[in-house]
């Protein structure tokens, strides 16, 4: 039986239950997803620390996104 269409990452194997694995996968995919820099438009925005995103191309720093997990 296939439930939902969300992708589940393999890092946690069969441990911790389905809900926590789904939550973990969603968070990881969001953290690693490509984001566009508001300054130069390049897809090089990376998370520096919680809530601070830094562009690898132009060095522009943006705050926000700390609570979308
Ligand atoms: Zn940039």
PDB file of the backbone (N, CA, C, O) and the ligand in Angstrom, with CONECT records:
HET     ZN  A 101       1
ATOM      1  N   UNK A   1       0.836  -1.185   0.000  1.00  0.00           N
ATOM      2  CA  UNK A   1       0.000   0.000   0.000  1.00  0.00           C
ATOM      3  C   UNK A   1       0.880   1.247   0.000  1.00  0.00           C
ATOM      4  O   UNK A   1       1.775   1.381   0.834  1.00  0.00           O
ATOM      5  N   UNK A   2       0.625   2.145  -0.925  1.00  0.00           N
ATOM      6  CA  UNK A   2       1.408   3.378  -1.017  1.00  0.00           C
ATOM      7  C   UNK A   2       0.625   4.510  -0.384  1.00  0.00           C
ATOM      8  O   UNK A   2      -0.509   4.789  -0.775  1.00  0.00           O
ATOM      9  N   UNK A   3       1.228   5.157   0.590  1.00  0.00           N
ATOM     10  CA  UNK A   3       0.560   6.276   1.263  1.00  0.00           C
ATOM     11  C   UNK A   3       1.285   7.570   0.941  1.00  0.00           C
ATOM     12  O   UNK A   3       2.485   7.689   1.187  1.00  0.00           O
ATOM     13  N   UNK A   4       0.566   8.539   0.393  1.00  0.00           N
ATOM     14  CA  UNK A   4       1.141   9.847   0.136  1.00  0.00           C
ATOM     15  C   UNK A   4       2.178   9.819  -0.966  1.00  0.00           C
ATOM     16  O   UNK A   4       2.505   8.765  -1.512  1.00  0.00           O
ATOM     17  N   UNK A   5       2.686  10.990  -1.280  1.00  0.00           N
ATOM     18  CA  UNK A   5       3.686  11.067  -2.338  1.00  0.00           C
ATOM     19  C   UNK A   5       4.961  11.715  -1.839  1.00  0.00           C
ATOM     20  O   UNK A   5       5.837  12.058  -2.632  1.00  0.00           O
ATOM     21  N   UNK A   6       5.073  11.885  -0.529  1.00  0.00           N
ATOM     22  CA  UNK A   6       6.243  12.548   0.009  1.00  0.00           C
ATOM     23  C   UNK A   6       7.441  11.609  -0.010  1.00  0.00           C
ATOM     24  O   UNK A   6       7.322  10.405   0.214  1.00  0.00           O
ATOM     25  N   UNK A   7       8.593  12.199  -0.285  1.00  0.00           N
ATOM     26  CA  UNK A   7       9.804  11.417  -0.374  1.00  0.00           C
ATOM     27  C   UNK A   7      10.372  11.195   1.031  1.00  0.00           C
ATOM     28  O   UNK A   7      10.452  12.127   1.832  1.00  0.00           O
ATOM     29  N   UNK A   8      10.759   9.970   1.316  1.00  0.00           N
ATOM     30  CA  UNK A   8      11.341   9.669   2.617  1.00  0.00           C
ATOM     31  C   UNK A   8      12.815   9.365   2.420  1.00  0.00           C
ATOM     32  O   UNK A   8      13.185   8.504   1.623  1.00  0.00           O
ATOM     33  N   UNK A   9      13.655  10.088   3.161  1.00  0.00           N
ATOM     34  CA  UNK A   9      15.092   9.875   3.048  1.00  0.00           C
ATOM     35  C   UNK A   9      15.489   8.581   3.755  1.00  0.00           C
ATOM     36  O   UNK A   9      14.778   8.095   4.634  1.00  0.00           O
ATOM     37  N   UNK A  10      16.625   8.039   3.359  1.00  0.00           N
ATOM     38  CA  UNK A  10      17.015   6.734   3.864  1.00  0.00           C
ATOM     39  C   UNK A  10      17.832   6.775   5.153  1.00  0.00           C
ATOM     40  O   UNK A  10      18.127   5.734   5.740  1.00  0.00           O
ATOM     41  N   UNK A  11      18.196   7.980   5.591  1.00  0.00           N
ATOM     42  CA  UNK A  11      19.098   8.119   6.736  1.00  0.00           C
ATOM     43  C   UNK A  11      18.683   7.411   8.011  1.00  0.00           C
ATOM     44  O   UNK A  11      19.541   6.955   8.767  1.00  0.00           O
ATOM     45  N   UNK A  12      17.379   7.310   8.269  1.00  0.00           N
ATOM     46  CA  UNK A  12      16.938   6.766   9.552  1.00  0.00           C
ATOM     47  C   UNK A  12      16.492   5.308   9.477  1.00  0.00           C
ATOM     48  O   UNK A  12      16.025   4.761  10.477  1.00  0.00           O
ATOM     49  N   UNK A  13      16.624   4.670   8.320  1.00  0.00           N
ATOM     50  CA  UNK A  13      16.254   3.261   8.151  1.00  0.00           C
ATOM     51  C   UNK A  13      14.834   2.995   8.649  1.00  0.00           C
ATOM     52  O   UNK A  13      13.910   3.687   8.222  1.00  0.00           O
ATOM     53  N   UNK A  14      14.630   2.034   9.520  1.00  0.00           N
ATOM     54  CA  UNK A  14      13.273   1.725   9.980  1.00  0.00           C
ATOM     55  C   UNK A  14      13.018   2.260  11.388  1.00  0.00           C
ATOM     56  O   UNK A  14      12.021   1.915  12.023  1.00  0.00           O
ATOM     57  N   UNK A  15      13.925   3.101  11.864  1.00  0.00           N
ATOM     58  CA  UNK A  15      13.822   3.558  13.248  1.00  0.00           C
ATOM     59  C   UNK A  15      12.876   4.750  13.423  1.00  0.00           C
ATOM     60  O   UNK A  15      12.570   5.443  12.452  1.00  0.00           O
ATOM     61  N   UNK A  16      12.430   4.984  14.605  1.00  0.00           N
ATOM     62  CA  UNK A  16      11.721   6.177  15.104  1.00  0.00           C
ATOM     63  C   UNK A  16      10.289   6.339  14.618  1.00  0.00           C
ATOM     64  O   UNK A  16       9.631   7.291  15.035  1.00  0.00           O
ATOM     65  N   UNK A  17       9.777   5.485  13.778  1.00  0.00           N
ATOM     66  CA  UNK A  17       8.391   5.604  13.358  1.00  0.00           C
ATOM     67  C   UNK A  17       8.233   6.455  12.117  1.00  0.00           C
ATOM     68  O   UNK A  17       9.100   7.259  11.774  1.00  0.00           O
ATOM     69  N   UNK A  18       7.112   6.263  11.455  1.00  0.00           N
ATOM     70  CA  UNK A  18       6.889   6.887  10.148  1.00  0.00           C
ATOM     71  C   UNK A  18       6.771   8.407  10.240  1.00  0.00           C
ATOM     72  O   UNK A  18       7.354   9.126   9.429  1.00  0.00           O
ATOM     73  N   UNK A  19       6.025   8.892  11.219  1.00  0.00           N
ATOM     74  CA  UNK A  19       5.783  10.325  11.328  1.00  0.00           C
ATOM     75  C   UNK A  19       7.080  11.109  11.510  1.00  0.00           C
ATOM     76  O   UNK A  19       7.293  12.130  10.856  1.00  0.00           O
ATOM     77  N   UNK A  20       7.944  10.623  12.403  1.00  0.00           N
ATOM     78  CA  UNK A  20       9.193  11.335  12.649  1.00  0.00           C
ATOM     79  C   UNK A  20      10.111  11.269  11.449  1.00  0.00           C
ATOM     80  O   UNK A  20      10.819  12.232  11.151  1.00  0.00           O
ATOM     81  N   UNK A  21      10.106  10.138  10.755  1.00  0.00           N
ATOM     82  CA  UNK A  21      10.940  10.025   9.557  1.00  0.00           C
ATOM     83  C   UNK A  21      10.465  10.979   8.474  1.00  0.00           C
ATOM     84  O   UNK A  21      11.275  11.594   7.780  1.00  0.00           O
ATOM     85  N   UNK A  22       9.130  11.104   8.328  1.00  0.00           N
ATOM     86  CA  UNK A  22       8.570  12.031   7.340  1.00  0.00           C
ATOM     87  C   UNK A  22       8.936  13.467   7.685  1.00  0.00           C
ATOM     88  O   UNK A  22       9.292  14.254   6.808  1.00  0.00           O
ATOM     89  N   UNK A  23       8.845  13.802   8.974  1.00  0.00           N
ATOM     90  CA  UNK A  23       9.157  15.143   9.428  1.00  0.00           C
ATOM     91  C   UNK A  23      10.638  15.465   9.171  1.00  0.00           C
ATOM     92  O   UNK A  23      10.986  16.550   8.704  1.00  0.00           O
ATOM     93  N   UNK A  24      11.484  14.500   9.488  1.00  0.00           N
ATOM     94  CA  UNK A  24      12.922  14.644   9.275  1.00  0.00           C
ATOM     95  C   UNK A  24      13.230  14.837   7.791  1.00  0.00           C
ATOM     96  O   UNK A  24      14.033  15.695   7.428  1.00  0.00           O
ATOM     97  N   UNK A  25      12.599  14.049   6.949  1.00  0.00           N
ATOM     98  CA  UNK A  25      12.829  14.134   5.507  1.00  0.00           C
ATOM     99  C   UNK A  25      12.403  15.485   4.959  1.00  0.00           C
ATOM    100  O   UNK A  25      13.109  16.096   4.157  1.00  0.00           O
ATOM    101  N   UNK A  26      11.229  15.947   5.406  1.00  0.00           N
ATOM    102  CA  UNK A  26      10.712  17.228   4.938  1.00  0.00           C
ATOM    103  C   UNK A  26      11.676  18.360   5.319  1.00  0.00           C
ATOM    104  O   UNK A  26      11.966  19.243   4.512  1.00  0.00           O
ATOM    105  N   UNK A  27      12.162  18.314   6.560  1.00  0.00           N
ATOM    106  CA  UNK A  27      13.091  19.333   7.045  1.00  0.00           C
ATOM    107  C   UNK A  27      14.390  19.307   6.248  1.00  0.00           C
ATOM    108  O   UNK A  27      14.883  20.356   5.832  1.00  0.00           O
ATOM    109  N   UNK A  28      14.946  18.118   6.033  1.00  0.00           N
ATOM    110  CA  UNK A  28      16.212  17.999   5.316  1.00  0.00           C
ATOM    111  C   UNK A  28      16.079  18.479   3.879  1.00  0.00           C
ATOM    112  O   UNK A  28      16.963  19.166   3.366  1.00  0.00           O
ATOM    113  N   UNK A  29      14.980  18.120   3.230  1.00  0.00           N
ATOM    114  CA  UNK A  29      14.792  18.528   1.840  1.00  0.00           C
ATOM    115  C   UNK A  29      14.665  20.038   1.732  1.00  0.00           C
ATOM    116  O   UNK A  29      15.137  20.645   0.771  1.00  0.00           O
ATOM    117  N   UNK A  30      14.017  20.646   2.735  1.00  0.00           N
ATOM    118  CA  UNK A  30      13.862  22.094   2.746  1.00  0.00           C
ATOM    119  C   UNK A  30      15.209  22.781   2.972  1.00  0.00           C
ATOM    120  O   UNK A  30      15.512  23.798   2.349  1.00  0.00           O
ATOM    121  N   UNK A  31      16.005  22.213   3.865  1.00  0.00           N
ATOM    122  CA  UNK A  31      17.306  22.808   4.164  1.00  0.00           C
ATOM    123  C   UNK A  31      18.239  22.717   2.973  1.00  0.00           C
ATOM    124  O   UNK A  31      19.001  23.647   2.706  1.00  0.00           O
ATOM    125  N   UNK A  32      18.187  21.614   2.262  1.00  0.00           N
ATOM    126  CA  UNK A  32      19.124  21.387   1.176  1.00  0.00           C
ATOM    127  C   UNK A  32      18.606  21.883  -0.169  1.00  0.00           C
ATOM    128  O   UNK A  32      19.323  21.846  -1.168  1.00  0.00           O
ATOM    129  N   UNK A  33      17.350  22.349  -0.189  1.00  0.00           N
ATOM    130  CA  UNK A  33      16.793  22.772  -1.466  1.00  0.00           C
ATOM    131  C   UNK A  33      17.485  24.044  -1.962  1.00  0.00           C
ATOM    132  O   UNK A  33      18.047  24.807  -1.177  1.00  0.00           O
ATOM    133  N   UNK A  34      17.432  24.254  -3.267  1.00  0.00           N
ATOM    134  CA  UNK A  34      18.076  25.410  -3.857  1.00  0.00           C
ATOM    135  C   UNK A  34      17.183  26.624  -3.693  1.00  0.00           C
ATOM    136  O   UNK A  34      15.989  26.582  -3.991  1.00  0.00           O
ATOM    137  N   UNK A  35      17.777  27.702  -3.218  1.00  0.00           N
ATOM    138  CA  UNK A  35      17.016  28.921  -3.040  1.00  0.00           C
ATOM    139  C   UNK A  35      17.669  30.038  -3.829  1.00  0.00           C
ATOM    140  O   UNK A  35      18.886  30.073  -4.011  1.00  0.00           O
ATOM    141  N   UNK A  36      16.838  30.937  -4.286  1.00  0.00           N
ATOM    142  CA  UNK A  36      17.342  32.014  -5.133  1.00  0.00           C
ATOM    143  C   UNK A  36      17.767  33.210  -4.286  1.00  0.00           C
ATOM    144  O   UNK A  36      17.064  33.604  -3.356  1.00  0.00           O
ATOM    145  N   UNK A  37      18.909  33.775  -4.613  1.00  0.00           N
ATOM    146  CA  UNK A  37      19.416  34.960  -3.915  1.00  0.00           C
ATOM    147  C   UNK A  37      18.584  36.179  -4.329  1.00  0.00           C
ATOM    148  O   UNK A  37      18.418  36.426  -5.523  1.00  0.00           O
ATOM    149  N   UNK A  38      18.056  36.948  -3.357  1.00  0.00           N
ATOM    150  CA  UNK A  38      17.258  38.124  -3.703  1.00  0.00           C
ATOM    151  C   UNK A  38      18.091  39.266  -4.280  1.00  0.00           C
ATOM    152  O   UNK A  38      17.545  40.190  -4.883  1.00  0.00           O
ATOM    153  N   UNK A  39      19.387  39.207  -4.101  1.00  0.00           N
ATOM    154  CA  UNK A  39      20.248  40.292  -4.586  1.00  0.00           C
ATOM    155  C   UNK A  39      20.702  40.069  -6.028  1.00  0.00           C
ATOM    156  O   UNK A  39      20.506  40.930  -6.886  1.00  0.00           O
ATOM    157  N   UNK A  40      21.313  38.904  -6.292  1.00  0.00           N
ATOM    158  CA  UNK A  40      21.865  38.677  -7.636  1.00  0.00           C
ATOM    159  C   UNK A  40      21.052  37.663  -8.445  1.00  0.00           C
ATOM    160  O   UNK A  40      21.267  37.527  -9.649  1.00  0.00           O
ATOM    161  N   UNK A  41      20.129  36.957  -7.808  1.00  0.00           N
ATOM    162  CA  UNK A  41      19.266  36.035  -8.534  1.00  0.00           C
ATOM    163  C   UNK A  41      19.850  34.663  -8.782  1.00  0.00           C
ATOM    164  O   UNK A  41      19.225  33.844  -9.454  1.00  0.00           O
ATOM    165  N   UNK A  42      21.031  34.391  -8.259  1.00  0.00           N
ATOM    166  CA  UNK A  42      21.643  33.075  -8.463  1.00  0.00           C
ATOM    167  C   UNK A  42      21.044  32.050  -7.509  1.00  0.00           C
ATOM    168  O   UNK A  42      20.584  32.404  -6.423  1.00  0.00           O
ATOM    169  N   UNK A  43      21.047  30.796  -7.904  1.00  0.00           N
ATOM    170  CA  UNK A  43      20.521  29.728  -7.042  1.00  0.00           C
ATOM    171  C   UNK A  43      21.620  29.239  -6.112  1.00  0.00           C
ATOM    172  O   UNK A  43      21.931  28.049  -6.066  1.00  0.00           O
ATOM    173  N   UNK A  44      22.195  30.162  -5.381  1.00  0.00           N
ATOM    174  CA  UNK A  44      23.353  29.815  -4.549  1.00  0.00           C
ATOM    175  C   UNK A  44      23.140  30.170  -3.083  1.00  0.00           C
ATOM    176  O   UNK A  44      24.106  30.324  -2.336  1.00  0.00           O
ATOM    177  N   UNK A  45      21.895  30.300  -2.672  1.00  0.00           N
ATOM    178  CA  UNK A  45      21.626  30.675  -1.286  1.00  0.00           C
ATOM    179  C   UNK A  45      21.733  29.442  -0.397  1.00  0.00           C
ATOM    180  O   UNK A  45      21.029  28.453  -0.600  1.00  0.00           O
ATOM    181  N   UNK A  46      22.616  29.513   0.583  1.00  0.00           N
ATOM    182  CA  UNK A  46      22.817  28.390   1.499  1.00  0.00           C
ATOM    183  C   UNK A  46      22.567  28.840   2.935  1.00  0.00           C
ATOM    184  O   UNK A  46      22.751  30.007   3.280  1.00  0.00           O
ATOM    185  N   UNK A  47      22.148  27.898   3.751  1.00  0.00           N
ATOM    186  CA  UNK A  47      21.887  28.206   5.144  1.00  0.00           C
ATOM    187  C   UNK A  47      23.208  28.300   5.897  1.00  0.00           C
ATOM    188  O   UNK A  47      24.002  27.360   5.886  1.00  0.00           O
ATOM    189  N   UNK A  48      23.442  29.443   6.554  1.00  0.00           N
ATOM    190  CA  UNK A  48      24.677  29.630   7.309  1.00  0.00           C
ATOM    191  C   UNK A  48      24.479  29.104   8.726  1.00  0.00           C
ATOM    192  O   UNK A  48      25.148  28.162   9.149  1.00  0.00           O
ATOM    193  N   UNK A  49      23.559  29.720   9.450  1.00  0.00           N
ATOM    194  CA  UNK A  49      23.102  29.218  10.744  1.00  0.00           C
ATOM    195  C   UNK A  49      21.593  29.307  10.718  1.00  0.00           C
ATOM    196  O   UNK A  49      21.010  29.665   9.694  1.00  0.00           O
ATOM    197  N   UNK A  50      20.951  28.988  11.827  1.00  0.00           N
ATOM    198  CA  UNK A  50      19.498  29.021  11.855  1.00  0.00           C
ATOM    199  C   UNK A  50      18.970  30.424  11.544  1.00  0.00           C
ATOM    200  O   UNK A  50      19.262  31.372  12.272  1.00  0.00           O
ATOM    201  N   UNK A  51      18.207  30.555  10.484  1.00  0.00           N
ATOM    202  CA  UNK A  51      17.578  31.827  10.146  1.00  0.00           C
ATOM    203  C   UNK A  51      18.436  32.777   9.348  1.00  0.00           C
ATOM    204  O   UNK A  51      17.977  33.868   9.006  1.00  0.00           O
ATOM    205  N   UNK A  52      19.663  32.408   9.036  1.00  0.00           N
ATOM    206  CA  UNK A  52      20.528  33.287   8.244  1.00  0.00           C
ATOM    207  C   UNK A  52      20.996  32.533   7.005  1.00  0.00           C
ATOM    208  O   UNK A  52      21.607  31.468   7.100  1.00  0.00           O
ATOM    209  N   UNK A  53      20.697  33.108   5.840  1.00  0.00           N
ATOM    210  CA  UNK A  53      21.050  32.486   4.569  1.00  0.00           C
ATOM    211  C   UNK A  53      22.086  33.349   3.875  1.00  0.00           C
ATOM    212  O   UNK A  53      21.983  34.575   3.881  1.00  0.00           O
ATOM    213  N   UNK A  54      23.070  32.723   3.285  1.00  0.00           N
ATOM    214  CA  UNK A  54      24.174  33.452   2.678  1.00  0.00           C
ATOM    215  C   UNK A  54      24.326  33.031   1.220  1.00  0.00           C
ATOM    216  O   UNK A  54      24.276  31.847   0.888  1.00  0.00           O
ATOM    217  N   UNK A  55      24.511  34.033   0.358  1.00  0.00           N
ATOM    218  CA  UNK A  55      24.712  33.737  -1.056  1.00  0.00           C
ATOM    219  C   UNK A  55      26.183  33.420  -1.300  1.00  0.00           C
ATOM    220  O   UNK A  55      27.065  34.170  -0.882  1.00  0.00           O
ATOM    221  N   UNK A  56      26.441  32.310  -1.974  1.00  0.00           N
ATOM    222  CA  UNK A  56      27.820  31.901  -2.231  1.00  0.00           C
ATOM    223  C   UNK A  56      28.445  32.723  -3.353  1.00  0.00           C
ATOM    224  O   UNK A  56      29.668  32.791  -3.474  1.00  0.00           O
ATOM    225  N   UNK A  57      27.609  33.338  -4.161  1.00  0.00           N
ATOM    226  CA  UNK A  57      28.136  34.069  -5.305  1.00  0.00           C
ATOM    227  C   UNK A  57      28.514  35.501  -4.931  1.00  0.00           C
ATOM    228  O   UNK A  57      29.638  35.935  -5.183  1.00  0.00           O
ATOM    229  N   UNK A  58      27.561  36.242  -4.322  1.00  0.00           N
ATOM    230  CA  UNK A  58      27.816  37.648  -4.039  1.00  0.00           C
ATOM    231  C   UNK A  58      28.023  37.932  -2.553  1.00  0.00           C
ATOM    232  O   UNK A  58      28.390  39.053  -2.200  1.00  0.00           O
ATOM    233  N   UNK A  59      27.801  36.957  -1.670  1.00  0.00           N
ATOM    234  CA  UNK A  59      28.034  37.156  -0.245  1.00  0.00           C
ATOM    235  C   UNK A  59      26.907  37.868   0.475  1.00  0.00           C
ATOM    236  O   UNK A  59      27.048  38.229   1.643  1.00  0.00           O
ATOM    237  N   UNK A  60      25.789  38.075  -0.207  1.00  0.00           N
ATOM    238  CA  UNK A  60      24.633  38.738   0.391  1.00  0.00           C
ATOM    239  C   UNK A  60      24.013  37.845   1.463  1.00  0.00           C
ATOM    240  O   UNK A  60      23.829  36.647   1.248  1.00  0.00           O
ATOM    241  N   UNK A  61      23.686  38.439   2.635  1.00  0.00           N
ATOM    242  CA  UNK A  61      23.089  37.654   3.707  1.00  0.00           C
ATOM    243  C   UNK A  61      21.638  38.058   3.924  1.00  0.00           C
ATOM    244  O   UNK A  61      21.306  39.243   3.927  1.00  0.00           O
ATOM    245  N   UNK A  62      20.785  37.068   4.105  1.00  0.00           N
ATOM    246  CA  UNK A  62      19.363  37.308   4.288  1.00  0.00           C
ATOM    247  C   UNK A  62      18.921  36.621   5.577  1.00  0.00           C
ATOM    248  O   UNK A  62      19.327  35.495   5.862  1.00  0.00           O
ATOM    249  N   UNK A  63      18.084  37.311   6.351  1.00  0.00           N
ATOM    250  CA  UNK A  63      17.535  36.713   7.554  1.00  0.00           C
ATOM    251  C   UNK A  63      16.136  36.202   7.253  1.00  0.00           C
ATOM    252  O   UNK A  63      15.445  36.727   6.381  1.00  0.00           O
ATOM    253  N   UNK A  64      15.727  35.177   7.981  1.00  0.00           N
ATOM    254  CA  UNK A  64      14.380  34.641   7.815  1.00  0.00           C
ATOM    255  C   UNK A  64      14.411  33.158   7.542  1.00  0.00           C
ATOM    256  O   UNK A  64      15.468  32.586   7.275  1.00  0.00           O
ATOM    257  N   UNK A  65      13.259  32.544   7.609  1.00  0.00           N
ATOM    258  CA  UNK A  65      13.166  31.123   7.310  1.00  0.00           C
ATOM    259  C   UNK A  65      13.589  30.237   8.456  1.00  0.00           C
ATOM    260  O   UNK A  65      13.815  29.042   8.265  1.00  0.00           O
ATOM    261  N   UNK A  66      13.704  30.813   9.673  1.00  0.00           N
ATOM    262  CA  UNK A  66      14.119  29.999  10.801  1.00  0.00           C
ATOM    263  C   UNK A  66      12.994  29.091  11.288  1.00  0.00           C
ATOM    264  O   UNK A  66      13.252  28.038  11.872  1.00  0.00           O
ATOM    265  N   UNK A  67      11.747  29.496  11.048  1.00  0.00           N
ATOM    266  CA  UNK A  67      10.630  28.763  11.596  1.00  0.00           C
ATOM    267  C   UNK A  67       9.790  28.054  10.551  1.00  0.00           C
ATOM    268  O   UNK A  67       8.696  27.586  10.866  1.00  0.00           O
ATOM    269  N   UNK A  68      10.265  27.960   9.325  1.00  0.00           N
ATOM    270  CA  UNK A  68       9.464  27.228   8.340  1.00  0.00           C
ATOM    271  C   UNK A  68       9.730  25.730   8.407  1.00  0.00           C
ATOM    272  O   UNK A  68       9.297  24.991   7.523  1.00  0.00           O
ATOM    273  N   UNK A  69      10.427  25.273   9.427  1.00  0.00           N
ATOM    274  CA  UNK A  69      10.672  23.840   9.563  1.00  0.00           C
ATOM    275  C   UNK A  69       9.642  23.246  10.500  1.00  0.00           C
ATOM    276  O   UNK A  69       9.662  22.043  10.758  1.00  0.00           O
TER     277      UNK A  69
HETATM  278 ZN    ZN A 101      23.738  36.616  -4.536  1.00  0.00          ZN
END
